[in-house]
Amino acid sequence: MSYQFITSATLPTRHGDFDIHVFEDPDGQEHVMLSTGLPVEEPSQSTDQPIPLVRIHSECLTGDAFGSIKCDCGPQLNTAMQAIQEHGCGAILYLRQEGRGIGLTNKIRAYALQDQGHDTLDANLMLGLPADARIYDMCGPMLAHVGVDAVNLITNNPDKVAYLSENGIKVIERIPLVVGITDDNADYLATKRDRMGHLFDKDFNTAVHLNK
């Protein structure tokens, strides 16, 4: 697939200043990268340059914008942005894959089934949808745009580690991200751990926390 860089600008945020880069995929969908401390298309030659801290984050309107606590997406995004600013070198790859790739309408349909007692995986399957429809093909071109071929990856999802590793990007370290746990999303997180292979500590309370 071909991903086209469109434009970039400076984006001040409450976590600090980022460069915001927009990319377009072959279907015309726009994806965004926030970066700091990374030169565009010119990898640093300094041996003192830290390994970039990178988060691959799929769009979640309800969590990222509306503050939903049915999931941990909003806290994950904000914690990762803050951690990258403190590290001084890294990027958020914000992929337009709402609802693990099923889209906003189907995500809310799945929410309705969850309200009836079904877990997040079964809700998707009951709608005839895949458990996880996300792809990560755009991550390589986005990271190449800022000269990155090795990362410390902020994730609990082994699929993201595998994708980058299989596509020429070295994952030096996986950084667990366990934040935003509430009574409303504990079962959701347990389903991701027990049925989808995400790497959480059994009790969610002894893993490495970025915000400790």
N, C-alpha and C positions, 0 to 999 in steps of 0.2 A: 504494500500500500504506500501511497505517496502522501506525505503530510507537508503542507506549505506554511512557512512562517509568514505572518501578515504584517504585524507591527509591534512596537513596544513603547513603553513610557515609564515614568517614575510613579510609584503608588505609595504615598504615605499611609500608614496604618497605625492603629493604637499599639501595635507591637514594634513598630519601626518602619523604616523605608525599604520598600522592595522595588525591583524592576519587574514590571508586568509584561509578559510576552504572549501574544495571541497566535495560535496556529489553527489551520483549517484542515480537516480530513477530507477524503475523496467524496464524502456524502454532504459536504458543506457544513458539517458540525464544527463549532468552535471549541477549542480547548485552551486552557490558560496555564502558564507557568509563572509563579512568583519566585524571583531569585534575589539573592544578596551575596556579594563577595565573589561573584563568578563573571569573568570576562567573556563577552559574547564571541564565540567561535575562535577564541585564542586561549588554549589551555595554558595554565600557569607553568612556567619553567622552574619556579622556586621550589626547592625541596622543603621549605617551611610552610608551604600551602597546606592547610588541613584538609583531610578527606571531607568532601561536602556531606552535609546532613540532608537527606532527601526523604520527602513524604509523597507517596502516590495516593491521592485522595480523590475518590469518586464523588461527584456532585450529590448533595443531599439537601434539597430545598428546605425540608421540614426541620432538619437538625441544624444546618449551617446558618440559615436565615431566620427561622421562626423560633429557634431555641427548643425544639422538641426534645423530650427526655425519653421517648420510646427507643431511641438509639443513643450511641455515644459519639456520633459524627461531629457535632458542633464542638464539644470539648476536645476531640482529637485534632481537629483543624486548628483551633486556637492554640492548643498546647504545642503543636508542631511548629506553627509560625513563630511562637515565642522562643522555642528551643533553637530554631535556625538563626534567629536574630542574635541570641546569646552566643551561639557557636561562631557566628560571623561569616559563615560560608555554607550555602546550601540552597535548596529549592523545594517548593511545593508544586507538584504536577497535578493540576486540578482538571480532572477528566469529566466530560459531560456524559456521565453514565448513571443517571438518576435511578434509584431503586435497584442497585446492582445490575443495571443495564436493561431493566424492563420498562422504564419510563415512569413519569409521575402518575398518570392515571391508573396504571396497573399497580403501582406501589400503594396507592390509596385503596384500591380494591383489595389488595393483600392485607392492608391494615384492618379493613372491615372484617376479614376472616380471622385475623389475630384477635380482634375484639370478641370473637365468638369462642376463643380458646385454642385456636390452632397456632403452632409456632411459625416462625418466619419462613422456614424452609417448606413446610407442608402447605402454607398459604400460597406460595408461588406455584407449587406443583398442582394444587387444586384448580388453579386458573389455567393450567396447561402451559405454564411458563417454566423456563429453566431455573434451577436454584440460584445460579449466578451466571449472567450473560455478559459479564464484563470482558473486555479485551484490553491488552496493554501495548498494542503495536505502536502507539504514538509516543511511548516513553523514550525509546531510543533516539528518534530524531529530536525530541525536545531537549534531552540531555546533551546531545551532540551540539546543539545550537550554542550551548554555553561551555563547550569543551570538556564535558564530564564523561569519564569512562570508568570511574570507581566511586562507590558511594558507601556511606553508612546509612542503611535504610530503616526508617521509622515505620515499623509495621508489626502486626500480629499474624499476617496472612502469608503462609509459605508459598502460595502461588505467585506472589509478587517477587519474592526472592528468586524463585525458579525462573520466572520469565526474564528478569534482568540478567541472571547468570547465563541463561541459554542464548542470550542475544548480545554477548560481548561486553556487558557492563559488570564489573567486579563488585560484588557485595562484600565489603570488608567486614562489616558487622551488622547484625540485625539488632535494632534498638526496639524493645517492646514498648507499647504505648497503651497503658491501662489507666484511663481517666473517665470521669463523667458517669461512674456507675451509680445507678439509683434503683429503688425498688421497682420502678416501671420498666427498666431495661435489663435487669439481672437475668431473666429467663431468655431474653433475646441473645445476650452475650453467651449464656450457657449453651444455647443451640449452635451458635457459631463455633464454639469450642468443641462440643460433643459430636456434632453432625457435619460440620463443614471444615474441620481440621485447623481452625485458628489456634494459635499458640498462646493460650491463657493459662495462668496458674489455676490449679483446681479450685481454689477458694477466692480467686481474684485479688488476693491481698498480700502475696509474697513475691509477685513479679516485680521487675524493675520499673519504677514509675519515673516518667520524665519530669513530673511536677512535684516530686517529693521534697 
